[in-house]
């Protein structure tokens, strides 16, 4: 929501909290989604296309590894839009 609101700094803080929750509770299902949102954050901050693509590919691959097919498809769609 922070990204949609045009507030990338707040989005970064929220993603850091999400990473902490992943580490604390070991729930890895949403890990690919967090990585995808980090790729979108890179895009919102105007980072180079190569960095955005690499982050999105990592999100897709991690989602596939975790059998989180919904998030893998979202990452694939994002990659297609780059």
HTML snippet that shows the backbone in 3Dmol.js (N, CA, C, O; Angstrom):
<script src="https://3Dmol.org/build/3Dmol-min.js"></script>
<div id="view" style="width:600px;height:400px;position:relative"></div>
<script>
const pdb = `
ATOM      1  N   UNK A   1       0.829  -1.182   0.000  1.00  0.00           N
ATOM      2  CA  UNK A   1       0.000   0.000   0.000  1.00  0.00           C
ATOM      3  C   UNK A   1       0.872   1.244   0.000  1.00  0.00           C
ATOM      4  O   UNK A   1       0.531   2.251  -0.619  1.00  0.00           O
ATOM      5  N   UNK A   2       2.000   1.169   0.698  1.00  0.00           N
ATOM      6  CA  UNK A   2       2.874   2.342   0.719  1.00  0.00           C
ATOM      7  C   UNK A   2       3.402   2.652  -0.679  1.00  0.00           C
ATOM      8  O   UNK A   2       3.522   3.818  -1.053  1.00  0.00           O
ATOM      9  N   UNK A   3       3.714   1.629  -1.440  1.00  0.00           N
ATOM     10  CA  UNK A   3       4.179   1.866  -2.809  1.00  0.00           C
ATOM     11  C   UNK A   3       3.083   2.499  -3.653  1.00  0.00           C
ATOM     12  O   UNK A   3       3.334   3.447  -4.396  1.00  0.00           O
ATOM     13  N   UNK A   4       1.884   1.980  -3.539  1.00  0.00           N
ATOM     14  CA  UNK A   4       0.753   2.532  -4.299  1.00  0.00           C
ATOM     15  C   UNK A   4       0.485   3.980  -3.906  1.00  0.00           C
ATOM     16  O   UNK A   4       0.014   4.773  -4.722  1.00  0.00           O
ATOM     17  N   UNK A   5       0.783   4.320  -2.665  1.00  0.00           N
ATOM     18  CA  UNK A   5       0.575   5.687  -2.185  1.00  0.00           C
ATOM     19  C   UNK A   5       1.748   6.596  -2.540  1.00  0.00           C
ATOM     20  O   UNK A   5       1.738   7.782  -2.212  1.00  0.00           O
ATOM     21  N   UNK A   6       2.758   6.040  -3.209  1.00  0.00           N
ATOM     22  CA  UNK A   6       3.910   6.853  -3.592  1.00  0.00           C
ATOM     23  C   UNK A   6       4.831   7.181  -2.425  1.00  0.00           C
ATOM     24  O   UNK A   6       5.471   8.232  -2.410  1.00  0.00           O
ATOM     25  N   UNK A   7       4.898   6.276  -1.442  1.00  0.00           N
ATOM     26  CA  UNK A   7       5.716   6.499  -0.251  1.00  0.00           C
ATOM     27  C   UNK A   7       6.743   5.364  -0.108  1.00  0.00           C
ATOM     28  O   UNK A   7       6.591   4.489   0.744  1.00  0.00           O
ATOM     29  N   UNK A   8       7.781   5.386  -0.943  1.00  0.00           N
ATOM     30  CA  UNK A   8       8.733   4.281  -0.950  1.00  0.00           C
ATOM     31  C   UNK A   8       9.507   4.116   0.357  1.00  0.00           C
ATOM     32  O   UNK A   8       9.872   2.994   0.708  1.00  0.00           O
ATOM     33  N   UNK A   9       9.764   5.190   1.076  1.00  0.00           N
ATOM     34  CA  UNK A   9      10.486   5.050   2.346  1.00  0.00           C
ATOM     35  C   UNK A   9       9.661   4.250   3.356  1.00  0.00           C
ATOM     36  O   UNK A   9      10.196   3.402   4.070  1.00  0.00           O
ATOM     37  N   UNK A  10       8.381   4.521   3.408  1.00  0.00           N
ATOM     38  CA  UNK A  10       7.487   3.771   4.301  1.00  0.00           C
ATOM     39  C   UNK A  10       7.384   2.317   3.837  1.00  0.00           C
ATOM     40  O   UNK A  10       7.329   1.404   4.661  1.00  0.00           O
ATOM     41  N   UNK A  11       7.360   2.104   2.537  1.00  0.00           N
ATOM     42  CA  UNK A  11       7.308   0.745   1.996  1.00  0.00           C
ATOM     43  C   UNK A  11       8.553  -0.031   2.413  1.00  0.00           C
ATOM     44  O   UNK A  11       8.467  -1.205   2.771  1.00  0.00           O
ATOM     45  N   UNK A  12       9.690   0.615   2.366  1.00  0.00           N
ATOM     46  CA  UNK A  12      10.925  -0.032   2.760  1.00  0.00           C
ATOM     47  C   UNK A  12      10.890  -0.451   4.227  1.00  0.00           C
ATOM     48  O   UNK A  12      11.328  -1.547   4.576  1.00  0.00           O
ATOM     49  N   UNK A  13      10.377   0.411   5.069  1.00  0.00           N
ATOM     50  CA  UNK A  13      10.252   0.089   6.498  1.00  0.00           C
ATOM     51  C   UNK A  13       9.329  -1.108   6.695  1.00  0.00           C
ATOM     52  O   UNK A  13       9.635  -2.012   7.472  1.00  0.00           O
ATOM     53  N   UNK A  14       8.205  -1.112   5.993  1.00  0.00           N
ATOM     54  CA  UNK A  14       7.251  -2.222   6.115  1.00  0.00           C
ATOM     55  C   UNK A  14       7.872  -3.532   5.630  1.00  0.00           C
ATOM     56  O   UNK A  14       7.644  -4.584   6.228  1.00  0.00           O
ATOM     57  N   UNK A  15       8.649  -3.473   4.558  1.00  0.00           N
ATOM     58  CA  UNK A  15       9.294  -4.691   4.050  1.00  0.00           C
ATOM     59  C   UNK A  15      10.376  -5.184   5.009  1.00  0.00           C
ATOM     60  O   UNK A  15      10.584  -6.391   5.140  1.00  0.00           O
ATOM     61  N   UNK A  16      11.059  -4.271   5.671  1.00  0.00           N
ATOM     62  CA  UNK A  16      12.023  -4.684   6.687  1.00  0.00           C
ATOM     63  C   UNK A  16      11.318  -5.428   7.819  1.00  0.00           C
ATOM     64  O   UNK A  16      11.825  -6.431   8.322  1.00  0.00           O
ATOM     65  N   UNK A  17      10.163  -4.937   8.211  1.00  0.00           N
ATOM     66  CA  UNK A  17       9.385  -5.619   9.257  1.00  0.00           C
ATOM     67  C   UNK A  17       8.926  -6.996   8.777  1.00  0.00           C
ATOM     68  O   UNK A  17       8.929  -7.961   9.542  1.00  0.00           O
ATOM     69  N   UNK A  18       8.537  -7.078   7.519  1.00  0.00           N
ATOM     70  CA  UNK A  18       8.124  -8.369   6.963  1.00  0.00           C
ATOM     71  C   UNK A  18       9.290  -9.355   6.987  1.00  0.00           C
ATOM     72  O   UNK A  18       9.105 -10.529   7.307  1.00  0.00           O
ATOM     73  N   UNK A  19      10.489  -8.881   6.648  1.00  0.00           N
ATOM     74  CA  UNK A  19      11.667  -9.744   6.710  1.00  0.00           C
ATOM     75  C   UNK A  19      11.908 -10.236   8.138  1.00  0.00           C
ATOM     76  O   UNK A  19      12.243 -11.401   8.350  1.00  0.00           O
ATOM     77  N   UNK A  20      11.738  -9.353   9.105  1.00  0.00           N
ATOM     78  CA  UNK A  20      11.912  -9.736  10.509  1.00  0.00           C
ATOM     79  C   UNK A  20      10.905 -10.815  10.898  1.00  0.00           C
ATOM     80  O   UNK A  20      11.248 -11.759  11.610  1.00  0.00           O
ATOM     81  N   UNK A  21       9.673 -10.677  10.437  1.00  0.00           N
ATOM     82  CA  UNK A  21       8.641 -11.675  10.742  1.00  0.00           C
ATOM     83  C   UNK A  21       8.975 -13.014  10.086  1.00  0.00           C
ATOM     84  O   UNK A  21       8.779 -14.069  10.689  1.00  0.00           O
ATOM     85  N   UNK A  22       9.479 -12.971   8.856  1.00  0.00           N
ATOM     86  CA  UNK A  22       9.876 -14.219   8.190  1.00  0.00           C
ATOM     87  C   UNK A  22      10.952 -14.930   8.996  1.00  0.00           C
ATOM     88  O   UNK A  22      10.901 -16.147   9.173  1.00  0.00           O
ATOM     89  N   UNK A  23      11.911 -14.181   9.475  1.00  0.00           N
ATOM     90  CA  UNK A  23      12.995 -14.766  10.261  1.00  0.00           C
ATOM     91  C   UNK A  23      12.495 -15.278  11.610  1.00  0.00           C
ATOM     92  O   UNK A  23      12.870 -16.365  12.051  1.00  0.00           O
ATOM     93  N   UNK A  24      11.652 -14.488  12.255  1.00  0.00           N
ATOM     94  CA  UNK A  24      11.195 -14.836  13.606  1.00  0.00           C
ATOM     95  C   UNK A  24      10.280 -16.052  13.615  1.00  0.00           C
ATOM     96  O   UNK A  24      10.357 -16.882  14.521  1.00  0.00           O
ATOM     97  N   UNK A  25       9.411 -16.162  12.609  1.00  0.00           N
ATOM     98  CA  UNK A  25       8.387 -17.202  12.638  1.00  0.00           C
ATOM     99  C   UNK A  25       8.606 -18.323  11.632  1.00  0.00           C
ATOM    100  O   UNK A  25       7.921 -19.345  11.678  1.00  0.00           O
ATOM    101  N   UNK A  26       9.562 -18.135  10.721  1.00  0.00           N
ATOM    102  CA  UNK A  26       9.898 -19.193   9.782  1.00  0.00           C
ATOM    103  C   UNK A  26       8.832 -19.497   8.751  1.00  0.00           C
ATOM    104  O   UNK A  26       8.892 -20.541   8.101  1.00  0.00           O
ATOM    105  N   UNK A  27       7.878 -18.635   8.585  1.00  0.00           N
ATOM    106  CA  UNK A  27       6.834 -18.827   7.580  1.00  0.00           C
ATOM    107  C   UNK A  27       7.364 -18.351   6.236  1.00  0.00           C
ATOM    108  O   UNK A  27       7.343 -17.155   5.947  1.00  0.00           O
ATOM    109  N   UNK A  28       7.830 -19.261   5.430  1.00  0.00           N
ATOM    110  CA  UNK A  28       8.510 -18.903   4.187  1.00  0.00           C
ATOM    111  C   UNK A  28       7.590 -18.811   2.969  1.00  0.00           C
ATOM    112  O   UNK A  28       8.047 -18.467   1.878  1.00  0.00           O
ATOM    113  N   UNK A  29       6.317 -19.110   3.139  1.00  0.00           N
ATOM    114  CA  UNK A  29       5.407 -19.089   1.988  1.00  0.00           C
ATOM    115  C   UNK A  29       5.409 -17.738   1.295  1.00  0.00           C
ATOM    116  O   UNK A  29       5.427 -17.681   0.066  1.00  0.00           O
ATOM    117  N   UNK A  30       5.390 -16.655   2.048  1.00  0.00           N
ATOM    118  CA  UNK A  30       5.275 -15.311   1.470  1.00  0.00           C
ATOM    119  C   UNK A  30       6.623 -14.675   1.153  1.00  0.00           C
ATOM    120  O   UNK A  30       6.672 -13.506   0.769  1.00  0.00           O
ATOM    121  N   UNK A  31       7.698 -15.404   1.301  1.00  0.00           N
ATOM    122  CA  UNK A  31       9.026 -14.840   1.062  1.00  0.00           C
ATOM    123  C   UNK A  31       9.152 -14.289  -0.364  1.00  0.00           C
ATOM    124  O   UNK A  31       9.723 -13.218  -0.570  1.00  0.00           O
ATOM    125  N   UNK A  32       8.624 -15.014  -1.333  1.00  0.00           N
ATOM    126  CA  UNK A  32       8.679 -14.544  -2.721  1.00  0.00           C
ATOM    127  C   UNK A  32       7.909 -13.259  -2.921  1.00  0.00           C
ATOM    128  O   UNK A  32       8.318 -12.409  -3.711  1.00  0.00           O
ATOM    129  N   UNK A  33       6.797 -13.103  -2.217  1.00  0.00           N
ATOM    130  CA  UNK A  33       6.026 -11.866  -2.318  1.00  0.00           C
ATOM    131  C   UNK A  33       6.831 -10.691  -1.769  1.00  0.00           C
ATOM    132  O   UNK A  33       6.845  -9.615  -2.368  1.00  0.00           O
ATOM    133  N   UNK A  34       7.487 -10.886  -0.658  1.00  0.00           N
ATOM    134  CA  UNK A  34       8.313  -9.823  -0.084  1.00  0.00           C
ATOM    135  C   UNK A  34       9.427  -9.453  -1.060  1.00  0.00           C
ATOM    136  O   UNK A  34       9.719  -8.271  -1.246  1.00  0.00           O
ATOM    137  N   UNK A  35      10.043 -10.438  -1.675  1.00  0.00           N
ATOM    138  CA  UNK A  35      11.088 -10.165  -2.660  1.00  0.00           C
ATOM    139  C   UNK A  35      10.531  -9.426  -3.875  1.00  0.00           C
ATOM    140  O   UNK A  35      11.181  -8.523  -4.402  1.00  0.00           O
ATOM    141  N   UNK A  36       9.349  -9.797  -4.315  1.00  0.00           N
ATOM    142  CA  UNK A  36       8.730  -9.108  -5.442  1.00  0.00           C
ATOM    143  C   UNK A  36       8.439  -7.651  -5.085  1.00  0.00           C
ATOM    144  O   UNK A  36       8.667  -6.751  -5.892  1.00  0.00           O
ATOM    145  N   UNK A  37       7.945  -7.430  -3.899  1.00  0.00           N
ATOM    146  CA  UNK A  37       7.678  -6.053  -3.483  1.00  0.00           C
ATOM    147  C   UNK A  37       8.969  -5.255  -3.379  1.00  0.00           C
ATOM    148  O   UNK A  37       8.975  -4.052  -3.640  1.00  0.00           O
ATOM    149  N   UNK A  38      10.048  -5.902  -3.006  1.00  0.00           N
ATOM    150  CA  UNK A  38      11.350  -5.211  -3.000  1.00  0.00           C
ATOM    151  C   UNK A  38      11.762  -4.838  -4.421  1.00  0.00           C
ATOM    152  O   UNK A  38      12.337  -3.771  -4.637  1.00  0.00           O
ATOM    153  N   UNK A  39      11.476  -5.701  -5.385  1.00  0.00           N
ATOM    154  CA  UNK A  39      11.762  -5.376  -6.788  1.00  0.00           C
ATOM    155  C   UNK A  39      10.934  -4.165  -7.226  1.00  0.00           C
ATOM    156  O   UNK A  39      11.435  -3.274  -7.912  1.00  0.00           O
ATOM    157  N   UNK A  40       9.686  -4.146  -6.829  1.00  0.00           N
ATOM    158  CA  UNK A  40       8.828  -3.005  -7.155  1.00  0.00           C
ATOM    159  C   UNK A  40       9.322  -1.726  -6.467  1.00  0.00           C
ATOM    160  O   UNK A  40       9.222  -0.632  -7.023  1.00  0.00           O
ATOM    161  N   UNK A  41       9.846  -1.879  -5.273  1.00  0.00           N
ATOM    162  CA  UNK A  41      10.421  -0.739  -4.564  1.00  0.00           C
ATOM    163  C   UNK A  41      11.634  -0.194  -5.324  1.00  0.00           C
ATOM    164  O   UNK A  41      11.799   1.019  -5.455  1.00  0.00           O
ATOM    165  N   UNK A  42      12.465  -1.088  -5.815  1.00  0.00           N
ATOM    166  CA  UNK A  42      13.601  -0.654  -6.630  1.00  0.00           C
ATOM    167  C   UNK A  42      13.124   0.146  -7.839  1.00  0.00           C
ATOM    168  O   UNK A  42      13.699   1.178  -8.184  1.00  0.00           O
ATOM    169  N   UNK A  43      12.070  -0.345  -8.470  1.00  0.00           N
ATOM    170  CA  UNK A  43      11.517   0.348  -9.630  1.00  0.00           C
ATOM    171  C   UNK A  43      10.996   1.729  -9.243  1.00  0.00           C
ATOM    172  O   UNK A  43      11.236   2.709  -9.949  1.00  0.00           O
ATOM    173  N   UNK A  44      10.285   1.802  -8.123  1.00  0.00           N
ATOM    174  CA  UNK A  44       9.728   3.081  -7.669  1.00  0.00           C
ATOM    175  C   UNK A  44      10.825   4.087  -7.354  1.00  0.00           C
ATOM    176  O   UNK A  44      10.625   5.295  -7.487  1.00  0.00           O
ATOM    177  N   UNK A  45      11.974   3.593  -6.939  1.00  0.00           N
ATOM    178  CA  UNK A  45      13.096   4.477  -6.612  1.00  0.00           C
ATOM    179  C   UNK A  45      13.963   4.796  -7.824  1.00  0.00           C
ATOM    180  O   UNK A  45      14.958   5.512  -7.711  1.00  0.00           O
ATOM    181  N   UNK A  46      13.585   4.263  -8.985  1.00  0.00           N
ATOM    182  CA  UNK A  46      14.317   4.580 -10.210  1.00  0.00           C
ATOM    183  C   UNK A  46      15.648   3.866 -10.343  1.00  0.00           C
ATOM    184  O   UNK A  46      16.562   4.367 -10.997  1.00  0.00           O
ATOM    185  N   UNK A  47      15.760   2.709  -9.731  1.00  0.00           N
ATOM    186  CA  UNK A  47      17.000   1.932  -9.825  1.00  0.00           C
ATOM    187  C   UNK A  47      17.165   1.378 -11.239  1.00  0.00           C
ATOM    188  O   UNK A  47      16.195   1.312 -11.994  1.00  0.00           O
ATOM    189  N   UNK A  48      18.382   0.982 -11.600  1.00  0.00           N
ATOM    190  CA  UNK A  48      18.630   0.455 -12.950  1.00  0.00           C
ATOM    191  C   UNK A  48      17.781  -0.783 -13.248  1.00  0.00           C
ATOM    192  O   UNK A  48      17.486  -1.591 -12.367  1.00  0.00           O
ATOM    193  N   UNK A  49      17.403  -0.899 -14.508  1.00  0.00           N
ATOM    194  CA  UNK A  49      16.551  -2.006 -14.951  1.00  0.00           C
ATOM    195  C   UNK A  49      17.163  -3.360 -14.634  1.00  0.00           C
ATOM    196  O   UNK A  49      16.443  -4.307 -14.316  1.00  0.00           O
ATOM    197  N   UNK A  50      18.501  -3.464 -14.719  1.00  0.00           N
ATOM    198  CA  UNK A  50      19.157  -4.747 -14.447  1.00  0.00           C
ATOM    199  C   UNK A  50      18.935  -5.177 -12.999  1.00  0.00           C
ATOM    200  O   UNK A  50      18.710  -6.356 -12.724  1.00  0.00           O
ATOM    201  N   UNK A  51      18.996  -4.229 -12.084  1.00  0.00           N
ATOM    202  CA  UNK A  51      18.794  -4.532 -10.664  1.00  0.00           C
ATOM    203  C   UNK A  51      17.345  -4.941 -10.396  1.00  0.00           C
ATOM    204  O   UNK A  51      17.079  -5.857  -9.617  1.00  0.00           O
ATOM    205  N   UNK A  52      16.428  -4.258 -11.044  1.00  0.00           N
ATOM    206  CA  UNK A  52      15.002  -4.567 -10.877  1.00  0.00           C
ATOM    207  C   UNK A  52      14.718  -5.965 -11.410  1.00  0.00           C
ATOM    208  O   UNK A  52      14.045  -6.765 -10.760  1.00  0.00           O
ATOM    209  N   UNK A  53      15.240  -6.248 -12.605  1.00  0.00           N
ATOM    210  CA  UNK A  53      15.026  -7.557 -13.221  1.00  0.00           C
ATOM    211  C   UNK A  53      15.623  -8.662 -12.362  1.00  0.00           C
ATOM    212  O   UNK A  53      14.985  -9.696 -12.160  1.00  0.00           O
ATOM    213  N   UNK A  54      16.827  -8.464 -11.856  1.00  0.00           N
ATOM    214  CA  UNK A  54      17.470  -9.480 -11.022  1.00  0.00           C
ATOM    215  C   UNK A  54      16.653  -9.743  -9.754  1.00  0.00           C
ATOM    216  O   UNK A  54      16.498 -10.891  -9.338  1.00  0.00           O
ATOM    217  N   UNK A  55      16.139  -8.687  -9.149  1.00  0.00           N
ATOM    218  CA  UNK A  55      15.328  -8.846  -7.934  1.00  0.00           C
ATOM    219  C   UNK A  55      14.022  -9.575  -8.246  1.00  0.00           C
ATOM    220  O   UNK A  55      13.586 -10.426  -7.470  1.00  0.00           O
ATOM    221  N   UNK A  56      13.400  -9.249  -9.374  1.00  0.00           N
ATOM    222  CA  UNK A  56      12.154  -9.911  -9.757  1.00  0.00           C
ATOM    223  C   UNK A  56      12.386 -11.380 -10.100  1.00  0.00           C
ATOM    224  O   UNK A  56      11.559 -12.236  -9.784  1.00  0.00           O
ATOM    225  N   UNK A  57      13.510 -11.667 -10.745  1.00  0.00           N
ATOM    226  CA  UNK A  57      13.839 -13.064 -11.053  1.00  0.00           C
ATOM    227  C   UNK A  57      14.081 -13.857  -9.770  1.00  0.00           C
ATOM    228  O   UNK A  57      13.683 -15.017  -9.668  1.00  0.00           O
ATOM    229  N   UNK A  58      14.729 -13.232  -8.800  1.00  0.00           N
ATOM    230  CA  UNK A  58      14.937 -13.897  -7.519  1.00  0.00           C
ATOM    231  C   UNK A  58      13.587 -14.184  -6.855  1.00  0.00           C
ATOM    232  O   UNK A  58      13.381 -15.260  -6.291  1.00  0.00           O
ATOM    233  N   UNK A  59      12.676 -13.219  -6.925  1.00  0.00           N
ATOM    234  CA  UNK A  59      11.338 -13.408  -6.349  1.00  0.00           C
ATOM    235  C   UNK A  59      10.615 -14.562  -7.034  1.00  0.00           C
ATOM    236  O   UNK A  59      10.007 -15.400  -6.369  1.00  0.00           O
ATOM    237  N   UNK A  60      10.680 -14.604  -8.352  1.00  0.00           N
ATOM    238  CA  UNK A  60      10.035 -15.690  -9.102  1.00  0.00           C
ATOM    239  C   UNK A  60      10.630 -17.034  -8.739  1.00  0.00           C
ATOM    240  O   UNK A  60       9.906 -17.997  -8.486  1.00  0.00           O
ATOM    241  N   UNK A  61      11.949 -17.096  -8.714  1.00  0.00           N
ATOM    242  CA  UNK A  61      12.623 -18.363  -8.433  1.00  0.00           C
ATOM    243  C   UNK A  61      12.342 -18.840  -7.010  1.00  0.00           C
ATOM    244  O   UNK A  61      12.076 -20.021  -6.790  1.00  0.00           O
ATOM    245  N   UNK A  62      12.401 -17.929  -6.054  1.00  0.00           N
ATOM    246  CA  UNK A  62      12.152 -18.316  -4.659  1.00  0.00           C
ATOM    247  C   UNK A  62      10.703 -18.770  -4.488  1.00  0.00           C
ATOM    248  O   UNK A  62      10.423 -19.727  -3.766  1.00  0.00           O
ATOM    249  N   UNK A  63       9.787 -18.073  -5.161  1.00  0.00           N
ATOM    250  CA  UNK A  63       8.384 -18.472  -5.081  1.00  0.00           C
ATOM    251  C   UNK A  63       8.177 -19.865  -5.665  1.00  0.00           C
ATOM    252  O   UNK A  63       7.430 -20.673  -5.113  1.00  0.00           O
ATOM    253  N   UNK A  64       8.833 -20.135  -6.768  1.00  0.00           N
ATOM    254  CA  UNK A  64       8.734 -21.466  -7.374  1.00  0.00           C
ATOM    255  C   UNK A  64       9.307 -22.530  -6.451  1.00  0.00           C
ATOM    256  O   UNK A  64       8.725 -23.604  -6.297  1.00  0.00           O
ATOM    257  N   UNK A  65      10.449 -22.232  -5.838  1.00  0.00           N
ATOM    258  CA  UNK A  65      11.058 -23.175  -4.895  1.00  0.00           C
ATOM    259  C   UNK A  65      10.113 -23.491  -3.740  1.00  0.00           C
ATOM    260  O   UNK A  65      10.043 -24.632  -3.281  1.00  0.00           O
ATOM    261  N   UNK A  66       9.400 -22.493  -3.280  1.00  0.00           N
ATOM    262  CA  UNK A  66       8.509 -22.644  -2.130  1.00  0.00           C
ATOM    263  C   UNK A  66       7.118 -23.129  -2.545  1.00  0.00           C
ATOM    264  O   UNK A  66       6.227 -23.289  -1.711  1.00  0.00           O
ATOM    265  N   UNK A  67       6.951 -23.361  -3.854  1.00  0.00           N
ATOM    266  CA  UNK A  67       5.674 -23.761  -4.426  1.00  0.00           C
ATOM    267  C   UNK A  67       4.578 -22.735  -4.144  1.00  0.00           C
ATOM    268  O   UNK A  67       3.412 -23.074  -3.943  1.00  0.00           O
ATOM    269  N   UNK A  68       4.992 -21.482  -4.137  1.00  0.00           N
ATOM    270  CA  UNK A  68       4.062 -20.353  -3.983  1.00  0.00           C
ATOM    271  C   UNK A  68       3.726 -19.857  -5.389  1.00  0.00           C
ATOM    272  O   UNK A  68       4.211 -18.816  -5.831  1.00  0.00           O
ATOM    273  N   UNK A  69       2.900 -20.616  -6.066  1.00  0.00           N
ATOM    274  CA  UNK A  69       2.656 -20.385  -7.491  1.00  0.00           C
ATOM    275  C   UNK A  69       2.002 -19.040  -7.781  1.00  0.00           C
ATOM    276  O   UNK A  69       2.282 -18.430  -8.813  1.00  0.00           O
ATOM    277  N   UNK A  70       1.148 -18.575  -6.899  1.00  0.00           N
ATOM    278  CA  UNK A  70       0.518 -17.271  -7.095  1.00  0.00           C
ATOM    279  C   UNK A  70       1.577 -16.182  -7.164  1.00  0.00           C
ATOM    280  O   UNK A  70       1.535 -15.332  -8.054  1.00  0.00           O
ATOM    281  N   UNK A  71       2.524 -16.197  -6.237  1.00  0.00           N
ATOM    282  CA  UNK A  71       3.555 -15.166  -6.204  1.00  0.00           C
ATOM    283  C   UNK A  71       4.535 -15.335  -7.368  1.00  0.00           C
ATOM    284  O   UNK A  71       5.059 -14.351  -7.889  1.00  0.00           O
ATOM    285  N   UNK A  72       4.780 -16.571  -7.769  1.00  0.00           N
ATOM    286  CA  UNK A  72       5.643 -16.812  -8.931  1.00  0.00           C
ATOM    287  C   UNK A  72       5.007 -16.224 -10.188  1.00  0.00           C
ATOM    288  O   UNK A  72       5.695 -15.628 -11.016  1.00  0.00           O
ATOM    289  N   UNK A  73       3.690 -16.393 -10.329  1.00  0.00           N
ATOM    290  CA  UNK A  73       2.995 -15.815 -11.496  1.00  0.00           C
ATOM    291  C   UNK A  73       3.022 -14.289 -11.452  1.00  0.00           C
ATOM    292  O   UNK A  73       3.192 -13.637 -12.482  1.00  0.00           O
ATOM    293  N   UNK A  74       2.858 -13.728 -10.270  1.00  0.00           N
ATOM    294  CA  UNK A  74       2.917 -12.266 -10.145  1.00  0.00           C
ATOM    295  C   UNK A  74       4.301 -11.745 -10.534  1.00  0.00           C
ATOM    296  O   UNK A  74       4.415 -10.721 -11.208  1.00  0.00           O
ATOM    297  N   UNK A  75       5.339 -12.444 -10.113  1.00  0.00           N
ATOM    298  CA  UNK A  75       6.696 -12.037 -10.470  1.00  0.00           C
ATOM    299  C   UNK A  75       6.910 -12.179 -11.973  1.00  0.00           C
ATOM    300  O   UNK A  75       7.535 -11.324 -12.600  1.00  0.00           O
ATOM    301  N   UNK A  76       6.391 -13.259 -12.549  1.00  0.00           N
ATOM    302  CA  UNK A  76       6.519 -13.457 -14.000  1.00  0.00           C
ATOM    303  C   UNK A  76       5.805 -12.338 -14.759  1.00  0.00           C
ATOM    304  O   UNK A  76       6.330 -11.830 -15.749  1.00  0.00           O
ATOM    305  N   UNK A  77       4.639 -11.959 -14.312  1.00  0.00           N
ATOM    306  CA  UNK A  77       3.902 -10.866 -14.942  1.00  0.00           C
ATOM    307  C   UNK A  77       4.680  -9.562 -14.832  1.00  0.00           C
ATOM    308  O   UNK A  77       4.771  -8.810 -15.802  1.00  0.00           O
ATOM    309  N   UNK A  78       5.239  -9.290 -13.660  1.00  0.00           N
ATOM    310  CA  UNK A  78       6.042  -8.092 -13.458  1.00  0.00           C
ATOM    311  C   UNK A  78       7.234  -8.089 -14.403  1.00  0.00           C
ATOM    312  O   UNK A  78       7.539  -7.066 -15.016  1.00  0.00           O
ATOM    313  N   UNK A  79       7.910  -9.228 -14.524  1.00  0.00           N
ATOM    314  CA  UNK A  79       9.047  -9.327 -15.427  1.00  0.00           C
ATOM    315  C   UNK A  79       8.635  -9.038 -16.870  1.00  0.00           C
ATOM    316  O   UNK A  79       9.369  -8.378 -17.605  1.00  0.00           O
ATOM    317  N   UNK A  80       7.481  -9.521 -17.270  1.00  0.00           N
ATOM    318  CA  UNK A  80       7.001  -9.296 -18.631  1.00  0.00           C
ATOM    319  C   UNK A  80       6.721  -7.822 -18.897  1.00  0.00           C
ATOM    320  O   UNK A  80       6.798  -7.366 -20.038  1.00  0.00           O
ATOM    321  N   UNK A  81       6.398  -7.088 -17.851  1.00  0.00           N
ATOM    322  CA  UNK A  81       6.084  -5.661 -17.991  1.00  0.00           C
ATOM    323  C   UNK A  81       7.334  -4.778 -18.011  1.00  0.00           C
ATOM    324  O   UNK A  81       7.265  -3.604 -18.375  1.00  0.00           O
ATOM    325  N   UNK A  82       8.473  -5.349 -17.619  1.00  0.00           N
ATOM    326  CA  UNK A  82       9.712  -4.537 -17.585  1.00  0.00           C
ATOM    327  C   UNK A  82      10.221  -4.228 -18.968  1.00  0.00           C
ATOM    328  O   UNK A  82      11.244  -3.560 -19.114  1.00  0.00           O
TER     329      UNK A  82
END
`;
const viewer = $3Dmol.createViewer("view");
viewer.addModel(pdb, "pdb");
viewer.setStyle({}, {cartoon: {color: "spectrum"}});
viewer.zoomTo();
viewer.render();
</script>
